[in-house]
Amino acid sequence: MKQVIATTKAPAAIGPYSQAILVGDMLFASGQLGIDPATGEFPEGVTAQTEQVFRNIHAILAEAGFTIDQVVKTTCFLADMGDFAAMNAVYEKQFTGTFPARSAVAVKTLPKNGLVEIEIIAHRG
């Protein structure tokens, strides 16, 4: 059985999707942009947006009873691959121990013209 996970501590979905879906011991979170849920705005620059992305991810994980260390897979989308190093500097500070598997790709445009979007899969085990 699947359970919808939603929190006001992360931006509301901007389309017909859920923030995350819990199925058994697996959490599948939709891509998170660097939108501040309190203001609905992006902070300036890829570093600040990546930091906000992870605040949003942490909020969704907490709502579902998970921690960042239970993330097993991430997919990172960048509007410009030239921002990879800046995104990666924030990314690597999020995890302790083993890093999750990851894909990172550049895309033509992200929703609302964001600079970075990250989706995660977590496993409770």
C-alpha positions in Angstrom: 0.0 0.0 0.0 1.3 3.4 -0.8 1.1 6.4 1.5 1.4 10.1 0.4 4.0 12.0 2.4 3.5 15.8 2.6 4.9 18.6 4.7 4.5 22.3 4.8 8.2 22.5 5.7 9.0 21.9 2.0 7.4 23.6 -1.0 4.0 22.2 -2.1 3.9 20.3 -5.4 3.7 22.7 -8.3 1.9 20.1 -10.4 -0.1 16.9 -10.3 2.3 14.9 -8.1 3.1 14.2 -4.4 6.1 15.4 -2.5 6.9 11.8 -1.7 5.4 8.3 -1.7 6.1 5.7 1.0 5.8 2.1 -0.1 6.8 -0.4 2.6 10.3 0.5 3.6 11.0 2.6 0.6 10.5 6.4 0.2 10.4 7.9 -3.3 10.6 11.7 -3.1 9.9 13.9 -6.1 12.6 16.3 -7.2 13.1 19.2 -4.9 13.9 22.7 -6.2 15.6 25.3 -4.0 12.4 27.1 -3.3 12.0 28.4 0.3 8.6 27.1 1.4 8.1 30.2 3.6 8.5 32.7 0.8 8.0 30.7 -2.4 11.1 32.2 -3.8 14.6 30.9 -4.8 17.6 32.1 -3.0 20.3 33.6 -5.2 22.9 31.3 -6.7 23.4 27.5 -7.1 25.1 27.1 -3.7 22.2 28.7 -1.8 19.6 26.9 -3.9 21.3 23.5 -3.3 21.4 24.2 0.5 17.6 25.0 0.3 17.0 21.8 -1.8 18.6 19.8 1.1 16.5 21.6 3.7 13.5 20.6 1.7 14.7 17.0 1.4 15.5 16.8 5.1 11.9 18.0 5.9 10.3 15.4 3.7 12.5 12.7 5.1 11.6 13.7 8.6 7.9 13.8 7.8 8.2 10.2 6.7 10.4 9.1 9.7 13.6 8.8 7.7 17.0 10.4 7.9 19.4 11.5 5.2 21.6 8.5 5.9 18.8 6.2 4.7 19.0 7.8 1.2 20.2 5.1 -1.2 19.9 6.9 -4.6 19.8 10.5 -5.7 19.4 12.1 -9.1 20.7 15.7 -9.5 19.5 17.9 -12.3 21.4 21.1 -13.1 20.5 23.9 -15.4 24.2 24.3 -16.1 26.8 21.6 -15.7 29.2 24.4 -15.0 27.5 24.5 -11.5 28.4 20.9 -10.8 31.3 21.7 -8.4 29.3 24.2 -6.4 26.4 21.8 -6.1 28.8 18.9 -5.2 30.4 21.0 -2.4 27.0 21.3 -0.7 26.0 17.7 -1.6 29.0 16.0 0.0 28.4 17.7 3.3 24.9 16.2 3.6 25.9 12.6 4.2 28.0 10.7 6.7 29.5 7.4 6.0 28.6 5.9 2.7 27.3 8.1 -0.1 24.2 7.1 -2.0 24.3 6.0 -5.6 23.9 9.1 -7.8 23.2 10.4 -11.3 23.9 14.0 -12.2 22.7 15.5 -15.5 22.4 18.9 -17.1 19.0 19.7 -18.5 17.8 22.5 -20.7 15.5 24.1 -18.2 14.2 23.3 -14.7 10.7 24.3 -13.4 10.4 27.9 -12.5 14.0 28.4 -13.9 15.6 26.8 -10.9 19.3 26.1 -11.0 19.3 22.7 -9.3 16.7 20.0 -8.5 17.4 16.8 -6.6 15.2 13.7 -6.1 15.9 10.9 -3.7 15.0 7.3 -2.9 15.5 6.2 0.7 15.3 2.7 2.3 14.4 2.1 6.0 16.6 -0.9 6.8 
